[in-house]
């Protein structure tokens, strides 16, 4: 245990000091999300012992950034990372090209066989938060599903649930169906 404490105490003093910069045409709220989830940015107070460890730390952020960008409707996002070792502290730069936003193109809700709610009880896609032409955000799609179930339960369908969800990303159409 003492060796771990000793190694940890020396790390902050002797590690590779660095700063993090995000470049690219990314809306401010999304930039904040990326900075928040970045392990590289979040562990600046625990600098790595070597430049290779810093590179690995930065490289590990790339797929996480891509996942967040996709969840926001940017399915063609490209993230590149570089280290400028000539700077003191070392500059870690993430270059983010979100690409075009994919939009909700069509929404179809189907009722399973044997489950026939009254037409007036079925909400429209807009009623549950899905608007064709808006950016296809994962949280909105999942929230709409939860909203649909809640609305149906409030209409008296106590056992309402979503049986299946198909989200199709069409790269050619740059849309989600």
LINQUIBEL-V397011 format. One record per pair of residues at least 12 apart in sequence whose ideal C-beta (glycine too) atoms are under 8 Angstrom apart, sorted by the first residue. I is the first residue (numbers start at 1). J is the second residue. D is the distance in whole Angstrom. If there is no record, write none. Layout:
I/J/D  I/J/D
This chain:
11/46/6  11/47/7  11/49/7  12/45/7  12/46/7  12/47/7  14/49/7  15/46/7  15/47/3  15/48/6  15/49/6  16/47/5  16/48/5  16/49/7  16/50/7  16/51/6  16/53/8  16/54/5  16/89/8  16/90/6  17/47/5  17/88/7  17/89/4  17/90/7  18/40/8  18/44/7  18/47/7  18/54/6  18/83/8  18/89/5  18/90/4  18/91/7  18/92/5  19/44/8  19/87/8  19/89/5  19/90/8  19/91/6  19/92/7  20/35/8  20/38/7  20/40/5  20/41/4  20/44/7  20/92/5  20/93/8  20/94/7  21/91/6  21/92/7  21/93/5  21/94/7  22/34/6  22/35/6  22/93/8  22/94/5  22/96/6  23/93/6  23/94/7  23/95/5  23/96/7  24/94/8  24/95/6  24/96/4  24/97/6  24/98/7  25/96/8  25/97/8  25/98/7  26/96/5  26/98/6  30/68/8  30/69/8  30/72/6  30/98/8  33/68/6  34/65/6  34/68/6  34/94/8  34/96/7  37/64/6  37/65/8  37/68/6  38/61/5  38/64/8  38/65/8  38/94/8  39/57/6  39/60/6  39/61/6  39/64/8  40/54/8  40/57/5  40/58/5  40/60/8  40/61/5  40/92/6  43/57/7  51/83/7  51/85/6  51/90/7  54/83/7  54/90/7  54/92/7  55/83/6  58/81/5  58/83/7  58/92/5  58/94/7  59/81/6  61/81/7  61/94/7  62/79/5  62/80/8  62/81/6  62/94/8  65/77/8  65/79/5  65/94/7  65/96/7  66/79/6  69/96/7  69/98/6  70/138/8  71/137/7  71/138/4  71/139/7  72/101/8  72/135/7  72/137/6  72/138/8  73/101/5  73/102/5  73/103/7  73/135/4  73/136/4  73/137/5  73/176/7  74/98/4  74/99/6  74/100/8  74/101/6  74/102/7  75/99/7  75/102/5  75/169/6  75/171/7  75/174/8  76/98/8  76/99/3  76/100/6  76/171/7  76/174/8  77/96/7  77/97/7  77/98/5  77/99/5  78/96/8  78/97/4  78/99/7  79/94/6  79/95/7  79/96/5  79/97/8  80/94/7  80/95/5  81/93/7  81/94/5  81/95/8  82/95/7  100/174/5  101/135/5  101/136/8  102/135/7  102/136/5  102/169/7  102/174/5  102/175/6  102/176/5  103/132/8  103/133/6  103/134/6  103/135/6  103/136/6  103/174/7  103/175/5  103/176/7  104/130/6  104/131/7  104/132/5  104/133/7  104/134/6  104/135/8  104/136/5  104/175/7  104/176/6  105/132/6  105/170/7  105/173/6  105/175/4  105/176/6  105/177/5  106/132/6  106/177/5  107/125/4  107/130/5  107/132/6  109/122/7  109/125/7  109/148/7  112/163/6  117/152/7  117/155/7  117/157/6  121/152/7  121/155/5  121/156/8  121/157/7  123/147/8  123/148/7  123/151/5  125/144/7  127/151/7  128/144/4  128/145/8  128/147/4  128/148/5  128/151/7  129/143/6  129/144/4  129/147/6  130/144/5  136/167/8  136/169/8  136/175/7  136/176/4  141/165/8  141/167/6  141/176/8  145/162/5  145/165/6  148/160/8  148/162/7  149/161/6  149/162/6
